[in-house]
Amino acid sequence: DCIMACFLASDRSQSYLFNQNISSFSWLIANYNNQPDILMTEMTKTLQTLFDRYFNGVKVECTDATDETSPRQFILAIYVEFQTSDGTISNISQLAEINGSKFALINNIITKGE
């Protein structure tokens, strides 16, 4: 949860030491908000790289969960599964509602260790 929270809250330019090397949800939205397919691809790559640093068996899926009745917003379903050092498989699933170039809402779907 902490890794995902940092990704959601971070700004790509917030560090001089790691300039432009911060994984940032808001940066991806700002750069790909009008290109949902590219946004989902880049989000998947970014989260895969981020979680691979800390866990084994990482699987990331970002899919379009947009409601057809609201064309101005884009809803992104994010699913990350990973294996901790003790072998426990955990996952994080969230919905991100994006209106224009800003994200409006993040909902946890499920956070569960098995």
BAMILO-183196 format. One record per residue (C-alpha): x, y, z. Coordinates in nm, 4 decimals, decimal comma. Layout:
residues N
+----------+----------+----------+
:        u :        v :        w :
+----------+----------+----------+
:        X :        Y :        Z :
...
+----------+----------+----------+
This chain:
residues 114
+----------+----------+----------+
:        u :        v :        w :
+----------+----------+----------+
:   0,0000 :   0,0000 :   0,0000 :
:   0,2839 :   0,2400 :   0,0810 :
:   0,4450 :   0,1981 :  -0,2613 :
:   0,1139 :   0,2618 :  -0,4357 :
:   0,0386 :   0,5596 :  -0,2090 :
:   0,3772 :   0,7150 :  -0,2892 :
:   0,3210 :   0,6589 :  -0,6614 :
:  -0,0207 :   0,8270 :  -0,6432 :
:   0,1006 :   1,1234 :  -0,4364 :
:   0,4447 :   1,1883 :  -0,5881 :
:   0,5404 :   1,4585 :  -0,8316 :
:   0,8009 :   1,3555 :  -1,0874 :
:   1,0128 :   1,6670 :  -1,0271 :
:   1,0055 :   1,6620 :  -0,6464 :
:   1,3645 :   1,5373 :  -0,6080 :
:   1,6868 :   1,7069 :  -0,7148 :
:   1,8880 :   1,3923 :  -0,6441 :
:   1,6646 :   1,1696 :  -0,8600 :
:   1,5538 :   1,4446 :  -1,0981 :
:   1,2822 :   1,3198 :  -1,3366 :
:   1,3200 :   0,9638 :  -1,2040 :
:   1,0274 :   0,9643 :  -0,9624 :
:   0,7388 :   0,7337 :  -1,0597 :
:   0,4396 :   0,9666 :  -1,0667 :
:   0,0732 :   0,8989 :  -1,1368 :
:   0,0013 :   1,2692 :  -1,1899 :
:   0,2844 :   1,2998 :  -1,4445 :
:   0,1455 :   1,0086 :  -1,6474 :
:  -0,2023 :   1,1646 :  -1,6443 :
:  -0,0690 :   1,5061 :  -1,7445 :
:   0,1219 :   1,3587 :  -2,0378 :
:  -0,1229 :   1,0961 :  -2,1639 :
:  -0,4682 :   1,2187 :  -2,0522 :
:  -0,6002 :   1,2345 :  -2,4095 :
:  -0,4507 :   0,8979 :  -2,5048 :
:  -0,6103 :   0,6315 :  -2,2833 :
:  -0,4406 :   0,3379 :  -2,4562 :
:  -0,0956 :   0,4892 :  -2,4152 :
:  -0,1800 :   0,5912 :  -2,0562 :
:  -0,2712 :   0,2313 :  -1,9691 :
:   0,0472 :   0,0986 :  -2,1347 :
:   0,2744 :   0,3512 :  -1,9627 :
:   0,0991 :   0,3026 :  -1,6280 :
:   0,1505 :  -0,0744 :  -1,6561 :
:   0,5205 :  -0,0348 :  -1,7431 :
:   0,5802 :   0,2172 :  -1,4651 :
:   0,4088 :   0,0108 :  -1,1952 :
:   0,5803 :  -0,3085 :  -1,3151 :
:   0,9224 :  -0,1422 :  -1,2843 :
:   0,8362 :   0,0134 :  -0,9483 :
:   0,7063 :  -0,3060 :  -0,7837 :
:   0,9805 :  -0,5247 :  -0,9407 :
:   1,2318 :  -0,3288 :  -0,7300 :
:   1,0818 :  -0,4690 :  -0,4089 :
:   0,8914 :  -0,7909 :  -0,4862 :
:   0,8995 :  -1,1131 :  -0,6875 :
:   0,6291 :  -1,2429 :  -0,9190 :
:   0,4869 :  -0,9014 :  -0,9959 :
:   0,1859 :  -0,8862 :  -1,2286 :
:   0,0360 :  -0,5520 :  -1,3282 :
:  -0,2829 :  -0,4872 :  -1,5225 :
:  -0,4262 :  -0,1482 :  -1,6120 :
:  -0,7584 :  -0,1600 :  -1,7933 :
:  -1,0277 :   0,0806 :  -1,9093 :
:  -1,3269 :   0,0701 :  -1,6709 :
:  -1,4938 :   0,3828 :  -1,8076 :
:  -1,8686 :   0,4168 :  -1,7732 :
:  -2,0171 :   0,4772 :  -2,1196 :
:  -2,2591 :   0,7378 :  -1,9790 :
:  -1,9833 :   0,9817 :  -1,8827 :
:  -1,7622 :   1,0550 :  -2,1854 :
:  -1,5680 :   1,3352 :  -2,0135 :
:  -1,4106 :   1,1054 :  -1,7597 :
:  -1,1845 :   0,8066 :  -1,7930 :
:  -1,1810 :   0,5359 :  -1,5267 :
:  -0,8670 :   0,3283 :  -1,4989 :
:  -0,8702 :  -0,0044 :  -1,3149 :
:  -0,5291 :  -0,0845 :  -1,1659 :
:  -0,4407 :  -0,4327 :  -1,0395 :
:  -0,1009 :  -0,5253 :  -0,8948 :
:  -0,0188 :  -0,8719 :  -0,7626 :
:   0,3150 :  -0,9558 :  -0,6005 :
:   0,4902 :  -1,2073 :  -0,3780 :
:   0,6500 :  -1,0932 :  -0,0531 :
:   0,9782 :  -1,2329 :   0,0812 :
:   0,7904 :  -1,4855 :   0,2980 :
:   0,6037 :  -1,6187 :  -0,0065 :
:   0,2719 :  -1,4481 :   0,0647 :
:   0,0861 :  -1,3380 :  -0,2479 :
:  -0,0794 :  -0,9991 :  -0,2075 :
:  -0,2625 :  -0,7649 :  -0,4383 :
:  -0,3708 :  -0,4065 :  -0,4682 :
:  -0,6675 :  -0,3103 :  -0,6846 :
:  -0,7819 :   0,0455 :  -0,7363 :
:  -1,0045 :   0,2496 :  -0,9603 :
:  -0,8773 :   0,5901 :  -1,0688 :
:  -1,1318 :   0,8381 :  -1,2020 :
:  -0,9687 :   1,0904 :  -1,4329 :
:  -1,1502 :   1,4080 :  -1,5427 :
:  -0,9534 :   1,5893 :  -1,8100 :
:  -0,5944 :   1,6174 :  -1,6933 :
:  -0,6708 :   1,5654 :  -1,3220 :
:  -0,7605 :   1,2608 :  -1,1249 :
:  -1,0740 :   1,3110 :  -0,9244 :
:  -1,1031 :   0,9999 :  -0,7141 :
:  -0,9120 :   0,6884 :  -0,6114 :
:  -1,1089 :   0,3950 :  -0,4743 :
:  -0,9547 :   0,0863 :  -0,3226 :
:  -1,1258 :  -0,2189 :  -0,4659 :
:  -0,9502 :  -0,4762 :  -0,2501 :
:  -0,6243 :  -0,5110 :  -0,0634 :
:  -0,5765 :  -0,8675 :   0,0449 :
:  -0,2995 :  -1,1099 :   0,1373 :
:  -0,3524 :  -1,4774 :   0,0689 :
+----------+----------+----------+
